[in-house]
Amino acid sequence: MEGLGQFLPLILIFAVAYFFMIRPQMKRQKDEKKFTEALKKGDKIITKSGLYGKVVDLNDKDNSCVIETMAGRLKFDRSAISMEMSRKLAAAAKK
């Protein structure tokens, strides 16, 4: 019983770290994966670098998409698309 009392603060630190750091990050990764899988042609998006565009083509083989911008068409990896900023753009367009 004495040994458990010594390790209780350490166990508590790991539990707090899990619930405040690891678990939210795992949820965020899961949400981003769902977002990238739900992309379709015609969606207006913003990349993480701030480039605005519209999805023209999706390629499931290499997990990329072609985005049409004012400068032309660019090919991006789907992970380069910002979920938060794209959702804000979609919400602003609905208003």
TIVO-2410 file (N, C-alpha, C; in nm, 3 decimals):
# residues 95
REC num residu      c1      c2      c3 atome chaine
REC   1      M   0.082  -0.119   0.000     N      A
REC   1      M   0.000   0.000   0.000    CA      A
REC   1      M   0.086   0.125   0.000     C      A
REC   2      E   0.203   0.118   0.064     N      A
REC   2      E   0.293   0.232   0.070    CA      A
REC   2      E   0.347   0.266  -0.069     C      A
REC   3      G   0.373   0.164  -0.150     N      A
REC   3      G   0.426   0.184  -0.285    CA      A
REC   3      G   0.326   0.258  -0.373     C      A
REC   4      L   0.200   0.229  -0.358     N      A
REC   4      L   0.096   0.295  -0.437    CA      A
REC   4      L   0.088   0.443  -0.402     C      A
REC   5      G   0.106   0.476  -0.277     N      A
REC   5      G   0.102   0.615  -0.233    CA      A
REC   5      G   0.214   0.698  -0.293     C      A
REC   6      Q   0.326   0.636  -0.318     N      A
REC   6      Q   0.439   0.706  -0.378    CA      A
REC   6      Q   0.416   0.733  -0.527     C      A
REC   7      F   0.347   0.641  -0.593     N      A
REC   7      F   0.325   0.654  -0.736    CA      A
REC   7      F   0.195   0.726  -0.772     C      A
REC   8      L   0.111   0.752  -0.675     N      A
REC   8      L  -0.016   0.818  -0.701    CA      A
REC   8      L   0.000   0.956  -0.766     C      A
REC   9      P   0.090   1.043  -0.720     N      A
REC   9      P   0.106   1.173  -0.789    CA      A
REC   9      P   0.152   1.157  -0.935     C      A
REC  10      L   0.238   1.061  -0.961     N      A
REC  10      L   0.284   1.036  -1.097    CA      A
REC  10      L   0.171   0.986  -1.186     C      A
REC  11      I   0.090   0.897  -1.133     N      A
REC  11      I  -0.026   0.845  -1.207    CA      A
REC  11      I  -0.124   0.958  -1.234     C      A
REC  12      L  -0.144   1.045  -1.137     N      A
REC  12      L  -0.234   1.158  -1.152    CA      A
REC  12      L  -0.184   1.255  -1.260     C      A
REC  13      I  -0.054   1.278  -1.266     N      A
REC  13      I   0.004   1.366  -1.369    CA      A
REC  13      I  -0.021   1.307  -1.508     C      A
REC  14      F   0.000   1.177  -1.524     N      A
REC  14      F  -0.025   1.113  -1.653    CA      A
REC  14      F  -0.173   1.119  -1.691     C      A
REC  15      A  -0.262   1.102  -1.596     N      A
REC  15      A  -0.406   1.108  -1.624    CA      A
REC  15      A  -0.445   1.249  -1.669     C      A
REC  16      V  -0.395   1.350  -1.601     N      A
REC  16      V  -0.425   1.489  -1.639    CA      A
REC  16      V  -0.368   1.519  -1.777     C      A
REC  17      A  -0.246   1.476  -1.804     N      A
REC  17      A  -0.184   1.499  -1.935    CA      A
REC  17      A  -0.265   1.431  -2.044     C      A
REC  18      Y  -0.315   1.312  -2.018     N      A
REC  18      Y  -0.396   1.241  -2.118    CA      A
REC  18      Y  -0.524   1.317  -2.149     C      A
REC  19      F  -0.598   1.359  -2.046     N      A
REC  19      F  -0.727   1.422  -2.068    CA      A
REC  19      F  -0.717   1.566  -2.118     C      A
REC  20      F  -0.608   1.635  -2.091     N      A
REC  20      F  -0.596   1.774  -2.135    CA      A
REC  20      F  -0.508   1.793  -2.258     C      A
REC  21      M  -0.426   1.694  -2.294     N      A
REC  21      M  -0.336   1.712  -2.407    CA      A
REC  21      M  -0.352   1.604  -2.513     C      A
REC  22      I  -0.345   1.480  -2.476     N      A
REC  22      I  -0.343   1.371  -2.574    CA      A
REC  22      I  -0.481   1.346  -2.634     C      A
REC  23      R  -0.582   1.334  -2.552     N      A
REC  23      R  -0.717   1.303  -2.599    CA      A
REC  23      R  -0.772   1.411  -2.692     C      A
REC  24      P  -0.762   1.542  -2.659     N      A
REC  24      P  -0.811   1.644  -2.753    CA      A
REC  24      P  -0.737   1.642  -2.887     C      A
REC  25      Q  -0.608   1.613  -2.886     N      A
REC  25      Q  -0.532   1.605  -3.010    CA      A
REC  25      Q  -0.578   1.488  -3.095     C      A
REC  26      M  -0.608   1.376  -3.033     N      A
REC  26      M  -0.657   1.260  -3.108    CA      A
REC  26      M  -0.793   1.291  -3.169     C      A
REC  27      K  -0.880   1.361  -3.095     N      A
REC  27      K  -1.011   1.399  -3.146    CA      A
REC  27      K  -0.997   1.494  -3.265     C      A
REC  28      R  -0.905   1.587  -3.254     N      A
REC  28      R  -0.882   1.684  -3.363    CA      A
REC  28      R  -0.833   1.612  -3.490     C      A
REC  29      Q  -0.741   1.517  -3.473     N      A
REC  29      Q  -0.692   1.441  -3.588    CA      A
REC  29      Q  -0.804   1.363  -3.654     C      A
REC  30      K  -0.892   1.305  -3.573     N      A
REC  30      K  -1.005   1.229  -3.625    CA      A
REC  30      K  -1.100   1.321  -3.703     C      A
REC  31      D  -1.127   1.441  -3.649     N      A
REC  31      D  -1.214   1.537  -3.717    CA      A
REC  31      D  -1.153   1.584  -3.848     C      A
REC  32      E  -1.021   1.609  -3.849     N      A
REC  32      E  -0.955   1.654  -3.972    CA      A
REC  32      E  -0.958   1.544  -4.078     C      A
REC  33      K  -0.945   1.419  -4.037     N      A
REC  33      K  -0.951   1.309  -4.133    CA      A
REC  33      K  -1.090   1.300  -4.194     C      A
REC  34      K  -1.194   1.314  -4.112     N      A
REC  34      K  -1.331   1.313  -4.164    CA      A
REC  34      K  -1.353   1.429  -4.261     C      A
REC  35      F  -1.299   1.547  -4.226     N      A
REC  35      F  -1.314   1.665  -4.310    CA      A
REC  35      F  -1.250   1.643  -4.447     C      A
REC  36      T  -1.128   1.591  -4.449     N      A
REC  36      T  -1.059   1.571  -4.577    CA      A
REC  36      T  -1.127   1.463  -4.661     C      A
REC  37      E  -1.185   1.362  -4.596     N      A
REC  37      E  -1.256   1.258  -4.669    CA      A
REC  37      E  -1.389   1.309  -4.725     C      A
REC  38      A  -1.448   1.410  -4.659     N      A
REC  38      A  -1.578   1.463  -4.700    CA      A
REC  38      A  -1.566   1.572  -4.806     C      A
REC  39      L  -1.445   1.611  -4.843     N      A
REC  39      L  -1.429   1.713  -4.947    CA      A
REC  39      L  -1.489   1.664  -5.078     C      A
REC  40      K  -1.550   1.756  -5.152     N      A
REC  40      K  -1.608   1.721  -5.281    CA      A
REC  40      K  -1.583   1.834  -5.379     C      A
REC  41      K  -1.603   1.807  -5.504     N      A
REC  41      K  -1.582   1.908  -5.608    CA      A
REC  41      K  -1.676   2.025  -5.583     C      A
REC  42      G  -1.624   2.146  -5.599     N      A
REC  42      G  -1.704   2.266  -5.582    CA      A
REC  42      G  -1.694   2.327  -5.443     C      A
REC  43      D  -1.634   2.257  -5.348     N      A
REC  43      D  -1.618   2.313  -5.213    CA      A
REC  43      D  -1.519   2.429  -5.216     C      A
REC  44      K  -1.555   2.537  -5.150     N      A
REC  44      K  -1.462   2.649  -5.137    CA      A
REC  44      K  -1.380   2.626  -5.011     C      A
REC  45      I  -1.249   2.638  -5.024     N      A
REC  45      I  -1.159   2.604  -4.913    CA      A
REC  45      I  -1.052   2.711  -4.897     C      A
REC  46      I  -0.981   2.701  -4.785     N      A
REC  46      I  -0.863   2.782  -4.758    CA      A
REC  46      I  -0.753   2.687  -4.713     C      A
REC  47      T  -0.636   2.700  -4.770     N      A
REC  47      T  -0.524   2.615  -4.729    CA      A
REC  47      T  -0.464   2.670  -4.600     C      A
REC  48      K  -0.381   2.593  -4.536     N      A
REC  48      K  -0.317   2.635  -4.412    CA      A
REC  48      K  -0.222   2.753  -4.435     C      A
REC  49      S  -0.179   2.771  -4.558     N      A
REC  49      S  -0.093   2.885  -4.590    CA      A
REC  49      S  -0.172   3.010  -4.626     C      A
REC  50      G  -0.306   2.997  -4.632     N      A
REC  50      G  -0.392   3.113  -4.656    CA      A
REC  50      G  -0.437   3.130  -4.799     C      A
REC  51      L  -0.421   3.029  -4.883     N      A
REC  51      L  -0.461   3.036  -5.022    CA      A
REC  51      L  -0.609   2.998  -5.035     C      A
REC  52      Y  -0.689   3.088  -5.093     N      A
REC  52      Y  -0.831   3.063  -5.115    CA      A
REC  52      Y  -0.850   2.995  -5.249     C      A
REC  53      G  -0.945   2.903  -5.257     N      A
REC  53      G  -0.972   2.838  -5.384    CA      A
REC  53      G  -1.095   2.751  -5.379     C      A
REC  54      K  -1.121   2.685  -5.492     N      A
REC  54      K  -1.235   2.595  -5.504    CA      A
REC  54      K  -1.183   2.461  -5.553     C      A
REC  55      V  -1.231   2.353  -5.492     N      A
REC  55      V  -1.186   2.219  -5.528    CA      A
REC  55      V  -1.241   2.185  -5.667     C      A
REC  56      V  -1.149   2.148  -5.758     N      A
REC  56      V  -1.187   2.114  -5.894    CA      A
REC  56      V  -1.179   1.964  -5.916     C      A
REC  57      D  -1.079   1.899  -5.857     N      A
REC  57      D  -1.059   1.757  -5.878    CA      A
REC  57      D  -1.001   1.695  -5.752     C      A
REC  58      L  -1.042   1.572  -5.723     N      A
REC  58      L  -0.990   1.498  -5.607    CA      A
REC  58      L  -0.925   1.370  -5.656     C      A
REC  59      N  -0.810   1.336  -5.602     N      A
REC  59      N  -0.739   1.214  -5.638    CA      A
REC  59      N  -0.721   1.131  -5.512     C      A
REC  60      D  -0.788   1.016  -5.509     N      A
REC  60      D  -0.780   0.930  -5.391    CA      A
REC  60      D  -0.651   0.847  -5.387     C      A
REC  61      K  -0.584   0.830  -5.500     N      A
REC  61      K  -0.462   0.749  -5.503    CA      A
REC  61      K  -0.351   0.812  -5.421     C      A
REC  62      D  -0.326   0.941  -5.443     N      A
REC  62      D  -0.219   1.008  -5.370    CA      A
REC  62      D  -0.271   1.110  -5.270     C      A
REC  63      N  -0.402   1.105  -5.243     N      A
REC  63      N  -0.466   1.189  -5.140    CA      A
REC  63      N  -0.441   1.338  -5.167     C      A
REC  64      S  -0.460   1.376  -5.293     N      A
REC  64      S  -0.438   1.515  -5.330    CA      A
REC  64      S  -0.566   1.573  -5.391     C      A
REC  65      C  -0.563   1.703  -5.414     N      A
REC  65      C  -0.675   1.769  -5.481    CA      A
REC  65      C  -0.621   1.884  -5.564     C      A
REC  66      V  -0.696   1.917  -5.668     N      A
REC  66      V  -0.661   2.030  -5.753    CA      A
REC  66      V  -0.753   2.144  -5.714     C      A
REC  67      I  -0.693   2.260  -5.688     N      A
REC  67      I  -0.767   2.377  -5.643    CA      A
REC  67      I  -0.757   2.485  -5.749     C      A
REC  68      E  -0.870   2.543  -5.783     N      A
REC  68      E  -0.873   2.653  -5.879    CA      A
REC  68      E  -0.870   2.784  -5.802     C      A
REC  69      T  -0.773   2.868  -5.836     N      A
REC  69      T  -0.758   2.998  -5.771    CA      A
REC  69      T  -0.761   3.105  -5.880     C      A
REC  70      M  -0.747   3.230  -5.839     N      A
REC  70      M  -0.741   3.339  -5.936    CA      A
REC  70      M  -0.617   3.327  -6.024     C      A
REC  71      A  -0.513   3.261  -5.975     N      A
REC  71      A  -0.387   3.248  -6.049    CA      A
REC  71      A  -0.385   3.125  -6.138     C      A
REC  72      G  -0.480   3.037  -6.125     N      A
REC  72      G  -0.483   2.914  -6.205    CA      A
REC  72      G  -0.514   2.795  -6.117     C      A
REC  73      R  -0.478   2.679  -6.165     N      A
REC  73      R  -0.503   2.555  -6.091    CA      A
REC  73      R  -0.375   2.508  -6.025     C      A
REC  74      L  -0.390   2.467  -5.900     N      A
REC  74      L  -0.276   2.419  -5.821    CA      A
REC  74      L  -0.311   2.285  -5.759     C      A
REC  75      K  -0.213   2.197  -5.750     N      A
REC  75      K  -0.233   2.067  -5.688    CA      A
REC  75      K  -0.179   2.071  -5.545     C      A
REC  76      F  -0.262   2.031  -5.450     N      A
REC  76      F  -0.225   2.031  -5.309    CA      A
REC  76      F  -0.255   1.896  -5.247     C      A
REC  77      D  -0.183   1.865  -5.143     N      A
REC  77      D  -0.216   1.751  -5.060    CA      A
REC  77      D  -0.338   1.789  -4.976     C      A
REC  78      R  -0.426   1.697  -4.952     N      A
REC  78      R  -0.548   1.729  -4.876    CA      A
REC  78      R  -0.517   1.773  -4.734     C      A
REC  79      S  -0.407   1.729  -4.680     N      A
REC  79      S  -0.371   1.768  -4.543    CA      A
REC  79      S  -0.332   1.915  -4.535     C      A
REC  80      A  -0.309   1.980  -4.650     N      A
REC  80      A  -0.273   2.122  -4.652    CA      A
REC  80      A  -0.395   2.213  -4.641     C      A
REC  81      I  -0.514   2.154  -4.639     N      A
REC  81      I  -0.638   2.233  -4.633    CA      A
REC  81      I  -0.674   2.253  -4.486     C      A
REC  82      S  -0.701   2.377  -4.450     N      A
REC  82      S  -0.734   2.411  -4.312    CA      A
REC  82      S  -0.882   2.385  -4.285     C      A
REC  83      M  -0.908   2.297  -4.191     N      A
REC  83      M  -1.046   2.263  -4.156    CA      A
REC  83      M  -1.117   2.382  -4.093     C      A
REC  84      E  -1.054   2.449  -3.997     N      A
REC  84      E  -1.119   2.559  -3.925    CA      A
REC  84      E  -1.150   2.676  -4.017     C      A
REC  85      M  -1.051   2.717  -4.095     N      A
REC  85      M  -1.070   2.834  -4.181    CA      A
REC  85      M  -1.168   2.804  -4.294     C      A
REC  86      S  -1.168   2.681  -4.345     N      A
REC  86      S  -1.262   2.645  -4.451    CA      A
REC  86      S  -1.404   2.642  -4.398     C      A
REC  87      R  -1.422   2.595  -4.276     N      A
REC  87      R  -1.556   2.594  -4.216    CA      A
REC  87      R  -1.605   2.736  -4.191     C      A
REC  88      K  -1.516   2.826  -4.149     N      A
REC  88      K  -1.555   2.965  -4.130    CA      A
REC  88      K  -1.595   3.029  -4.262     C      A
REC  89      L  -1.523   2.996  -4.369     N      A
REC  89      L  -1.555   3.048  -4.500    CA      A
REC  89      L  -1.692   2.999  -4.546     C      A
REC  90      A  -1.721   2.871  -4.523     N      A
REC  90      A  -1.850   2.814  -4.561    CA      A
REC  90      A  -1.963   2.877  -4.479     C      A
REC  91      A  -1.938   2.901  -4.350     N      A
REC  91      A  -2.040   2.962  -4.265    CA      A
REC  91      A  -2.067   3.106  -4.305     C      A
REC  92      A  -1.962   3.178  -4.344     N      A
REC  92      A  -1.978   3.317  -4.387    CA      A
REC  92      A  -2.053   3.324  -4.520     C      A
REC  93      A  -2.035   3.224  -4.605     N      A
REC  93      A  -2.104   3.221  -4.735    CA      A
REC  93      A  -2.254   3.193  -4.718     C      A
REC  94      K  -2.289   3.120  -4.612     N      A
REC  94      K  -2.430   3.088  -4.588    CA      A
REC  94      K  -2.509   3.207  -4.536     C      A
REC  95      K  -2.439   3.301  -4.473     N      A
REC  95      K  -2.509   3.416  -4.414    CA      A
REC  95      K  -2.557   3.513  -4.516     C      A
***
